[in-house]
């Protein structure tokens, strides 16, 4: 016999703001792509260089998704051969403090893991 389910004393908001933000960054590599675009606009090949473990197919899909969610803009450069440059929108830039905070925690976790495994 299971325990009875208790009701939450905190009323949930009509839509969860945290779920909304995390939904913007869903998909493998999405936070990494936003991180790579944080400094300056980048071309596709530059992003592939920044993220060497991502396949071209996945990077292309992630860029299209981030663009459709309003986080990234795509500007076609009139070069030969034609190329595109990707940049963060103002909404995409608003996510950077949160991504930086997550990266900071990740660096601490890596340091702790390395220290524990050296012993």
C-alpha positions in Angstrom: 0.0 0.0 0.0 1.5 3.3 -1.1 1.6 6.6 0.8 -1.2 9.1 0.2 -0.3 11.9 -2.2 -0.1 15.2 -0.4 -1.2 18.4 -2.1 1.2 21.2 -2.6 0.8 24.2 -0.4 2.3 26.4 -3.2 -0.1 27.3 -6.0 1.7 26.8 -9.3 1.7 29.8 -11.7 -0.6 29.5 -14.8 2.5 28.7 -16.8 5.8 27.8 -15.2 8.4 30.5 -16.1 11.2 28.1 -15.5 9.7 25.5 -17.9 9.3 28.3 -20.5 13.0 29.3 -20.3 14.2 25.7 -20.3 12.0 25.1 -23.3 13.9 27.7 -25.2 17.2 25.8 -24.6 15.9 22.3 -25.1 17.8 20.0 -27.4 21.3 18.7 -27.2 23.9 21.4 -27.7 21.5 24.4 -27.6 23.2 26.0 -24.5 26.6 25.3 -26.0 25.6 27.1 -29.2 24.3 30.1 -27.3 27.5 30.1 -25.2 29.6 30.1 -28.5 27.7 33.0 -29.8 28.0 35.1 -26.6 31.2 36.9 -27.8 30.4 37.9 -31.3 28.5 36.7 -34.4 30.0 33.5 -35.8 29.8 31.7 -39.2 28.7 28.0 -39.4 32.3 26.8 -39.8 33.5 28.9 -36.9 30.8 27.3 -34.7 31.9 23.8 -35.9 35.4 24.8 -34.8 34.2 26.0 -31.4 32.2 22.8 -30.8 34.3 20.1 -32.4 32.2 17.2 -31.1 28.9 18.4 -32.7 28.0 17.1 -36.1 27.1 19.5 -39.0 23.6 18.1 -39.1 22.9 18.6 -35.4 24.5 22.1 -35.4 22.3 23.1 -38.4 19.2 21.8 -36.7 20.0 23.5 -33.4 20.7 26.9 -35.2 17.3 26.6 -37.0 15.5 25.8 -33.7 17.2 28.7 -31.8 16.3 31.0 -34.7 12.7 29.9 -34.7 12.6 30.5 -30.9 13.9 34.0 -31.3 17.3 33.5 -29.7 19.5 33.7 -32.7 19.4 35.7 -36.0 20.8 34.5 -39.3 22.3 37.0 -41.7 23.3 35.8 -45.2 26.7 37.1 -46.3 27.1 37.8 -50.0 30.4 36.0 -50.4 31.5 33.4 -52.8 30.5 30.8 -51.8 27.6 32.2 -49.9 27.7 31.9 -46.1 25.6 32.9 -43.1 26.5 34.6 -39.9 24.7 33.8 -36.6 24.3 36.2 -33.7 22.3 36.3 -30.5 19.2 38.4 -30.3 18.5 40.5 -27.2 16.4 37.6 -25.8 19.3 35.3 -26.4 21.7 37.7 -24.6 19.3 37.7 -21.6 20.0 34.0 -21.1 23.8 34.5 -20.8 23.9 35.2 -17.0 22.0 31.9 -16.4 24.3 29.9 -18.7 27.4 31.5 -17.1 26.1 30.5 -13.7 25.5 26.9 -14.9 29.0 26.9 -16.4 30.5 28.1 -13.1 28.8 25.3 -11.1 30.0 22.9 -13.8 33.6 24.0 -13.3 33.4 23.5 -9.6 32.0 20.0 -10.0 34.8 19.1 -12.4 37.4 20.5 -10.0 35.8 18.5 -7.1 35.7 15.3 -9.2 39.3 15.7 -10.3 40.4 16.3 -6.6 38.4 13.2 -5.4 40.0 11.0 -8.1 43.5 12.1 -7.4 43.4 10.7 -3.9 
